[in-house]
Amino acid sequence: MKLYNVRKKSSAISCAGVMEKVEILRSTLRWANNLERPEIQKLLNQCNTLRDEVMQLSHKERFIEASAQRQPEKSESEAQRRQALLERSFVFEGVFGENPKLLAALEIAEKAAPTDLPVLIDGESGTGKELMAKVIHANGSRADMPLISVNCGAIPDSLLESELFGHKKGAFTGASSDRKGKFESAHQGTIFLDEIGELPLQSQVKLLRVLQSNEIQRVGSDQALEVDARVVAATNKNLRQLSQQGAFREDLFYRLSVIQVTVPPLRERKDELPLLVDYFCTEAAERLNRTPLTFSKSLEAYLRNYEYPGNIRELRNIIYRLSCLADATADIVHLPEEIRPSAAATKQLAFMTDTDSGSLADIKKSASDQAEKQYLESGLREVNGKVIELARRIDMNRSHLQTLLKKHGLNSKDFRKSVTLP
């Protein structure tokens, strides 16, 4: 087949077009009535073979490399990549640093923005997928037109079609007047379909039809209305896996994921924490009409090491809470109770901050001494303060063990449990 030479002769965008045509063909053939089953199966097998070969091309090969205006040289630093974005008048609501994973996502978004290609943004909850959608809209040719957001998981199934496509007066109980849907409102602009993985299968079919024809029908109307809306979708689910399980239409997945942008979780961009904390502190101070917050050393250490399962959204909420509850200086006690460290962990944080000003060798030695002391304390508790037993358990000379106990100011008698006589 001549189509197998597409990779050598055409651009990444034409590859995407091939994929769309293949998926449309496969969808049509599934419901063909005037072909014999063997013929249908033969054509489906050919389509599957072609699709698999095209899909073997890397994401970067298919969509990014061919349409890129420029790629950073391997020797180019993250700082230079960030500066290059800013110098190209890259529009970004907020702040971003030099994290390589985030920079890669922003560079893809920048290149996708001027096109009308569908974009699928994936990432964990709270990573900033909606912000990325705003970036794509703001840096594109439709920036002066509306950006309409739809949370597909927050609309009841019975109202979803009306919400997306609108309805005519009297179409159902409560439809007292004609109403435009989100797609009409986004005409010549961008529609952002958040939580697209929550869309019911029946609604997926109707959405696919709109993406194929660029036409909608209001509920209760037979008239087709042409719409021109750039589609950006987002999900915190693995849509490819869902499509393999039959929970998400495969043809819709390929329609939406012509360009795919992955937003990294905050735990993979900890280097940006100081920048983000400072930004949210300033933002919170302006909103709450107060001076920007300062942190205790223990709280700073905690924020550096916390994993942030809720990502950027959780960090922002924490900073706003601290700004509201603390006076001049925020401390551990001002954290939400469910994430507040225990007394022992707080003590360890205090120890860590005490060593911050020393040299690396001093910090390593202090940390080693602290770990050694805790190990000996735990061992003495287990053997009820019996030094001979502890020396046997850890295979250490008794006199050397006594030296270590003395070094750390530990008295074995303090670890002996009192015996209550009957």
C-alpha positions in Angstrom: 0.0 0.0 0.0 1.3 3.5 -0.9 0.2 4.8 2.5 3.1 2.9 4.1 5.5 5.5 2.7 3.8 8.4 4.6 6.4 8.5 7.3 9.2 9.3 4.8 7.3 11.8 2.6 4.9 13.8 4.8 4.9 15.9 7.9 3.8 15.0 11.4 0.5 16.8 10.9 -0.3 14.6 7.8 0.5 11.6 9.9 -2.1 12.7 12.3 -4.5 13.1 9.4 -3.9 9.6 8.3 -4.6 8.4 11.8 -7.9 10.3 11.8 -9.0 8.8 8.5 -8.1 5.3 9.6 -10.1 5.6 12.8 -13.1 7.0 10.9 -12.8 4.1 8.4 -12.6 1.5 11.1 -15.6 3.0 12.9 -17.6 3.1 9.6 -16.7 -0.5 8.7 -17.8 -1.8 12.1 -21.4 -1.0 11.2 -21.4 -1.6 7.5 -24.5 -3.5 6.3 -23.8 -4.1 2.6 -20.5 -6.0 2.9 -19.8 -9.6 3.6 -18.2 -10.3 6.9 -15.0 -11.8 5.4 -14.5 -8.6 3.4 -15.1 -6.4 6.4 -12.6 -8.4 8.5 -10.0 -8.2 5.8 -10.3 -4.4 5.5 -10.2 -4.1 9.3 -7.1 -6.1 9.5 -5.4 -3.9 6.9 -6.5 -0.8 8.9 -5.1 -2.3 12.1 -1.8 -3.1 10.4 -1.5 0.5 9.1 -2.5 2.0 12.4 0.0 -0.1 14.4 2.8 0.9 12.1 2.0 4.6 12.4 1.6 4.3 16.1 5.1 2.8 16.4 6.5 6.2 15.5 7.4 8.0 18.6 5.1 10.8 19.8 7.9 13.3 19.2 8.5 12.0 15.7 4.9 12.2 14.7 3.8 15.4 16.1 6.5 17.6 17.5 9.7 17.2 15.6 8.3 17.9 12.2 6.3 21.0 13.3 8.9 22.4 15.6 10.2 25.9 14.8 13.3 25.0 16.8 14.5 22.3 19.3 16.9 23.2 22.1 20.4 21.9 21.5 21.5 19.1 23.8 24.0 21.5 25.4 21.4 24.1 26.0 20.7 24.5 29.7 17.3 24.7 31.3 17.9 28.3 32.2 18.5 29.1 28.5 15.4 27.2 27.5 13.3 29.1 30.0 14.8 32.4 28.9 14.1 31.5 25.2 10.4 31.0 26.0 10.2 34.3 27.7 12.0 36.1 24.9 9.4 34.6 22.4 6.7 36.5 24.3 5.4 33.2 25.7 2.1 33.9 27.6 1.9 32.1 30.9 -0.5 32.9 33.8 1.7 32.5 36.9 5.4 31.5 37.2 7.5 28.6 36.0 11.1 27.8 36.7 13.8 25.6 35.0 12.4 22.1 35.7 13.2 20.1 32.5 9.9 18.1 32.5 7.8 21.2 32.8 9.8 23.1 30.2 9.3 20.2 27.8 5.6 20.3 28.4 5.5 24.1 27.9 7.6 23.8 24.7 5.1 21.3 23.2 2.2 23.6 24.3 3.9 26.6 22.6 4.3 24.7 19.3 0.7 23.3 19.4 -0.9 26.6 20.3 -0.9 28.3 16.8 -2.5 25.3 15.2 -6.1 24.0 15.4 -5.0 20.5 16.3 -6.8 18.8 19.2 -4.7 18.6 22.4 -5.0 16.1 25.2 -3.5 17.2 28.5 -2.8 14.5 31.1 -1.5 14.6 34.6 -2.4 14.0 38.2 -5.2 15.9 39.9 -4.0 19.4 40.9 -1.0 19.6 38.6 -2.4 22.6 36.6 -4.0 21.0 33.5 -6.5 23.9 33.2 -3.7 26.4 33.4 -2.0 24.5 30.6 -5.2 24.8 28.5 -5.2 28.5 29.1 -1.5 28.6 28.0 -2.4 26.9 24.7 -5.4 29.2 24.1 -3.5 32.4 25.0 -0.6 31.6 22.7 -2.7 30.7 19.7 -4.5 32.5 17.0 -7.8 32.3 18.8 -6.5 34.2 21.9 -9.0 37.1 21.4 -11.9 34.7 21.2 -13.6 32.9 24.1 -12.2 30.0 26.1 -15.1 27.9 27.3 -14.5 25.4 30.1 -16.6 22.3 30.7 -16.1 19.9 33.6 -17.4 16.7 32.1 -17.4 14.9 35.5 -19.6 17.6 37.2 -22.6 17.5 34.8 -25.4 14.9 35.3 -25.7 12.5 32.4 -29.2 13.7 31.7 -28.1 17.3 31.2 -24.8 16.7 29.5 -26.0 16.8 25.9 -28.0 20.0 26.6 -25.0 21.5 28.3 -22.6 20.8 25.4 -24.9 21.3 22.4 -27.8 23.5 23.8 -31.5 22.9 23.5 -34.7 24.2 22.0 -37.6 25.6 24.0 -39.9 22.7 25.1 -37.3 20.0 24.4 -37.7 18.7 27.9 -39.3 19.6 31.2 -37.8 22.9 32.3 -36.6 24.0 28.9 -38.5 27.3 28.9 -36.4 29.0 26.2 -33.8 28.3 23.6 -30.3 27.9 25.0 -26.9 27.9 23.4 -24.6 25.0 24.4 -20.9 25.2 25.3 -19.8 24.4 21.7 -21.8 27.3 20.3 -20.4 29.6 22.9 -16.9 28.5 22.0 -17.4 29.2 18.3 -14.1 30.5 16.7 -12.5 30.1 20.1 -11.5 27.1 22.3 -13.5 24.6 24.2 -11.8 23.0 27.2 -13.2 19.6 28.1 -11.9 18.9 31.6 -12.1 15.4 33.1 -12.9 14.0 29.6 -12.4 10.4 31.1 -15.7 10.9 33.0 -17.7 11.3 29.9 -20.3 8.5 29.5 -20.0 6.2 26.5 -23.2 7.5 24.9 -22.0 11.1 25.1 -18.7 10.0 23.7 -20.4 8.9 20.5 -22.1 12.3 20.1 -18.9 14.2 20.9 -17.1 12.1 18.3 -19.7 13.0 15.7 -19.3 16.7 16.4 -15.5 16.4 16.1 -15.9 14.7 12.7 -18.4 16.9 11.2 -17.9 20.3 13.0 -21.7 20.4 13.4 -24.0 20.2 16.4 -27.7 19.8 16.9 -29.5 21.3 19.8 -31.6 18.9 21.9 -35.1 19.0 20.4 -34.0 20.4 17.0 -33.4 18.8 13.6 -31.3 21.7 12.4 -27.5 21.2 12.1 -25.4 24.2 13.2 -21.8 24.6 12.1 -19.3 25.2 14.9 -15.6 26.1 14.7 -14.1 25.4 18.1 -10.6 24.3 18.9 -10.8 21.3 21.3 -8.5 20.9 24.3 -9.2 18.1 26.6 -7.7 17.1 30.0 -7.8 13.9 32.1 -6.1 12.4 35.2 -6.8 8.9 33.8 -5.0 6.7 31.4 -7.3 7.0 28.4 -5.3 4.5 26.3 -5.8 1.9 29.0 -9.5 2.8 29.4 -10.0 2.4 25.6 -8.4 -1.0 25.7 -10.8 -2.0 28.5 -13.8 -0.7 26.5 -14.5 2.2 29.0 -13.5 4.9 26.5 -14.0 4.9 22.8 -10.7 4.2 21.0 -11.6 6.4 18.0 -12.4 9.3 20.2 -9.1 8.9 22.1 -7.2 9.1 18.8 -9.3 12.1 17.8 -8.4 14.0 21.0 -4.8 13.0 21.4 -3.2 14.4 18.2 -1.0 16.4 20.5 -0.4 15.1 24.0 1.0 17.2 26.8 1.9 15.7 30.2 2.0 18.0 33.2 4.5 16.6 35.7 3.5 16.2 39.4 4.9 18.6 42.0 7.1 15.8 43.6 9.0 15.7 40.3 9.6 19.4 40.2 10.6 20.1 43.8 13.3 22.5 42.4 10.4 25.0 41.7 9.1 25.0 45.3 10.8 28.2 46.4 9.5 30.0 43.3 6.0 28.7 43.8 5.9 29.3 47.5 7.0 32.9 47.0 4.4 33.4 44.3 1.6 32.0 46.3 2.7 34.0 49.5 2.6 37.2 47.5 -0.8 36.3 45.9 -2.3 35.4 49.3 -1.0 38.6 50.9 -2.7 40.7 48.2 -5.9 38.7 48.6 -5.9 38.9 52.4 -4.6 42.4 52.5 -1.6 41.6 54.7 2.2 41.5 54.5 3.7 38.4 52.9 4.3 35.6 55.3 7.6 34.3 56.7 8.3 30.7 57.8 10.0 29.1 60.7 13.0 26.9 59.8 11.1 23.8 60.8 8.2 24.7 58.5 10.6 25.4 55.6 12.2 22.0 56.1 8.7 20.4 56.2 7.6 22.1 53.0 10.8 21.0 51.2 10.3 17.4 52.1 6.5 17.0 51.9 5.3 14.9 48.9 2.2 17.0 48.0 -0.3 14.3 46.8 -2.6 17.1 45.8 0.2 18.8 43.8 0.1 22.5 43.0 -3.5 22.9 44.2 -2.6 21.5 47.6 0.5 23.7 47.9 -1.6 26.8 47.1 -4.2 25.8 49.7 -1.6 25.3 52.3 0.0 28.7 51.7 -3.4 30.4 51.9 -4.2 28.6 55.1 -0.9 29.6 56.6 -1.3 33.2 55.5 -4.7 33.3 57.1 -4.0 31.6 60.5 -0.4 32.7 61.2 0.7 36.1 62.4 4.1 37.3 61.3 5.7 33.9 61.2 4.1 30.6 60.2 5.1 27.3 62.0 4.3 23.6 61.9 1.3 24.2 64.2 -0.5 26.2 61.5 -0.5 23.2 59.0 -3.7 21.2 58.5 -4.0 18.6 61.2 -4.1 15.7 58.8 -0.7 16.4 57.4 0.9 17.9 60.5 4.0 15.9 61.5 4.2 14.1 64.9 6.1 15.5 67.8 9.0 13.2 67.1 9.1 14.2 63.4 8.9 17.8 64.4 11.9 17.3 66.6 13.8 15.7 63.7 12.9 18.7 61.5 14.3 21.0 64.2 17.5 19.0 64.2 17.7 19.2 60.4 17.4 22.9 60.4 20.0 23.3 63.1 22.5 21.7 60.8 21.6 23.8 57.8 24.3 26.4 58.4 27.2 23.9 58.7 29.4 22.4 56.0 28.3 19.3 54.1 30.8 17.2 56.1 29.4 18.6 59.4 25.8 17.9 58.3 26.6 14.3 57.4 28.4 13.7 60.7 25.6 15.2 62.7 23.0 13.2 60.8 25.1 10.0 61.3 25.5 10.7 65.0 21.7 11.3 65.4 20.9 8.1 63.6 23.4 6.2 65.7 21.9 7.5 68.9 18.4 6.6 67.9 19.6 3.1 66.9 21.1 2.6 70.4 18.1 4.0 72.2 15.8 1.6 70.3 18.1 -1.3 71.0 18.3 -0.6 74.7 14.5 -0.5 74.9 14.2 -3.9 73.2 16.7 -5.5 75.7 15.3 -3.7 78.7 18.6 -1.9 79.3 20.8 -5.0 79.3 24.1 -3.9 77.7 25.5 -7.4 77.4 22.4 -8.6 75.5 22.5 -5.5 73.2 26.2 -6.1 72.4 25.4 -9.8 71.5 22.5 -8.8 69.3 24.4 -6.2 67.3 27.6 -8.2 67.3 29.7 -5.5 69.0 32.4 -5.6 71.6 30.9 -4.7 75.0 33.6 -2.1 75.8 33.1 -0.4 72.5 29.4 -0.4 73.0 29.9 1.2 76.4 32.1 3.9 74.8 29.3 4.7 72.3 26.7 4.9 75.0 28.9 7.3 76.9 29.5 9.4 73.8 25.8 9.9 73.3 25.1 10.4 77.0 23.0 7.2 77.3 22.6 5.4 80.6 21.4 1.8 80.3 19.5 2.0 83.6 17.2 4.6 82.1 15.9 1.9 79.8 15.1 -0.7 82.3 11.4 -1.2 82.9 10.3 -1.2 86.5 8.9 -4.5 87.8 5.7 -4.4 89.8 5.5 -6.9 92.6 2.3 -8.9 92.9 
